[in-house]
Amino acid sequence: MSEPWNGPRLTGLSQAYWQACALQAAVQTGLAARLAQGPAELEDLSRELALSRRGLHALLTSLLTLGVLTKHGGLYGLHPEAAPFLTPGAPRDVSNAVLHMADMVCDWAKLEQCVRTGQPVERERVTHSVETPERAHFYRAMRDIARQQAPGLAARLGLAAGQRLLDLGGGPGVYAYTFSAETPGLKSWVFDLPGAKEHFQEEAEAHPEAGEVGFLEGDYHQDELGGPFEVIWISQVLHGEGPEECERLVQKAGRALAPGGRLFIQEFIMDPEGKGHAFAALFSLNMLVNTKAGQSYSAEELADFMALAGLAEIENLGATRENSPAGIIKAVKRA
Ligand SMILES: C[S@@+](CC[C@H](N)C(=O)[O-])C[C@H]1O[C@@H](n2cnc3c(N)ncnc32)[C@H](O)[C@@H]1O
């Protein structure tokens, strides 16, 4: 049974951003990375990281109270359970996701305005070919999340030797590389904007066992996708677009499929009746703040895009992993 609603619980919910900002500051200042190397005293941390004693003391005490840190004999350390996730470069490191969240805080503070107008926050948007620290955080966060989601999926999707797979909007290509590594003889391509290429190239090192994986530079708004492909994987792309663009894009994918080929869409699946994962619903607000028309979609809406593209055998495969807000919908192009 969920906790009853009352004043303190509602106030706590409205203050939840304090906790978020405290964790983000720990990563942004380098405190978390420093403590990942070993415990340290306040004075040493203040000197090494060039942080004010007053600010650092307040931050350390907050993180200690939240349980992210421990303190023994004056030495602050990462809680042993949190450490693997806050150690830069560790297999389950979430630092880039934390930095990506930090990059969005100022825009989220203008949510009221976005809800009133239905428009994203007005600000200059840098073109996709220019690398900025924010863009690096974004691609690395996508990479780190995908590294947790992708292993083992190839068998579930029925990937096989001799197939050609397109990872549309694949970014750093974690899915394409992992699918290829788990399916000898599979040929994969990532289709993405030019700005994603260096992250795709960087990711190659992490998958020495992957076979043939290529990068197709393009803009899915303008360009056809090539093909034919036996499999097209569209992961976490549609939520960045409005329904009309999603229809167009899924139709484009349908055209690029070989007869009998399969399309898989992975998305944060939203339940309009509020029974789904809260993350998927909140992600729709994230798209409101950040994009012109993006949103989270329900399983039915995603299935409708596939049906409108003339695809058949549409099936909801359920959550990508247990308790994951992401799910997968499959469809087949008639032979
Ligand atoms: C949220 S990320 C998802 C990355 C990856 N598929 C995953 O699931 O981790 C969305 C991806 O779509 C790409 N993208 C956005 N607009 C695009 C466009 N017009 N043409 C091609 N790719 C685009 C972005 O560069 C990014 O890599």
The ligand as an SDF file (V2000), in Angstrom:
LIG
                    3D

 27 29  0  0  0  0  0  0  0  0999 V2000
   17.5270    9.7200  -27.0150 C   0  0  0  0  0  0  0  0  0  0  0  0
   18.7550    9.3410  -28.1650 S   0  0  0  0  0  0  0  0  0  0  0  0
   18.6100    7.5800  -28.3060 C   0  0  0  0  0  0  0  0  0  0  0  0
   19.9170    6.9290  -28.6540 C   0  0  0  0  0  0  0  0  0  0  0  0
   19.8580    5.4090  -28.7740 C   0  0  0  0  0  0  0  0  0  0  0  0
   18.9530    4.9820  -29.8060 N   0  0  0  0  0  0  0  0  0  0  0  0
   19.4790    4.7910  -27.4560 C   0  0  0  0  0  0  0  0  0  0  0  0
   18.4050    4.2200  -27.3310 O   0  0  0  0  0  0  0  0  0  0  0  0
   20.2950    4.8920  -26.5140 O   0  0  0  0  0  0  0  0  0  0  0  0
   18.0480    9.9110  -29.7080 C   0  0  0  0  0  0  0  0  0  0  0  0
   18.9860    9.7580  -30.8820 C   0  0  0  0  0  0  0  0  0  0  0  0
   18.3210   10.2150  -32.0710 O   0  0  0  0  0  0  0  0  0  0  0  0
   19.2600   10.9560  -32.8330 C   0  0  0  0  0  0  0  0  0  0  0  0
   18.5440   11.9020  -33.7240 N   0  0  0  0  0  0  0  0  0  0  0  0
   17.8080   12.9700  -33.3430 C   0  0  0  0  0  0  0  0  0  0  0  0
   17.3440   13.6070  -34.4160 N   0  0  0  0  0  0  0  0  0  0  0  0
   17.7910   12.9420  -35.5060 C   0  0  0  0  0  0  0  0  0  0  0  0
   17.6440   13.1330  -36.9110 C   0  0  0  0  0  0  0  0  0  0  0  0
   16.9240   14.1600  -37.3950 N   0  0  0  0  0  0  0  0  0  0  0  0
   18.2450   12.2440  -37.7470 N   0  0  0  0  0  0  0  0  0  0  0  0
   18.9800   11.2120  -37.2440 C   0  0  0  0  0  0  0  0  0  0  0  0
   19.1460   10.9810  -35.9200 N   0  0  0  0  0  0  0  0  0  0  0  0
   18.5670   11.8410  -35.0580 C   0  0  0  0  0  0  0  0  0  0  0  0
   20.1050   11.6690  -31.7840 C   0  0  0  0  0  0  0  0  0  0  0  0
   21.3290   12.1380  -32.3150 O   0  0  0  0  0  0  0  0  0  0  0  0
   20.2530   10.5620  -30.7380 C   0  0  0  0  0  0  0  0  0  0  0  0
   21.3720    9.7550  -30.9970 O   0  0  0  0  0  0  0  0  0  0  0  0
  1  2  1  0
  2  3  1  0
  2 10  1  0
  3  4  1  0
  4  5  1  0
  5  6  1  0
  5  7  1  0
  7  8  2  0
  7  9  1  0
 10 11  1  0
 11 12  1  0
 11 26  1  0
 12 13  1  0
 13 14  1  0
 13 24  1  0
 14 15  1  0
 14 23  1  0
 15 16  2  0
 16 17  1  0
 17 18  1  0
 17 23  2  0
 18 19  1  0
 18 20  2  0
 20 21  1  0
 21 22  2  0
 22 23  1  0
 24 25  1  0
 24 26  1  0
 26 27  1  0
M  CHG  2   2   1   9  -1
M  END
$$$$
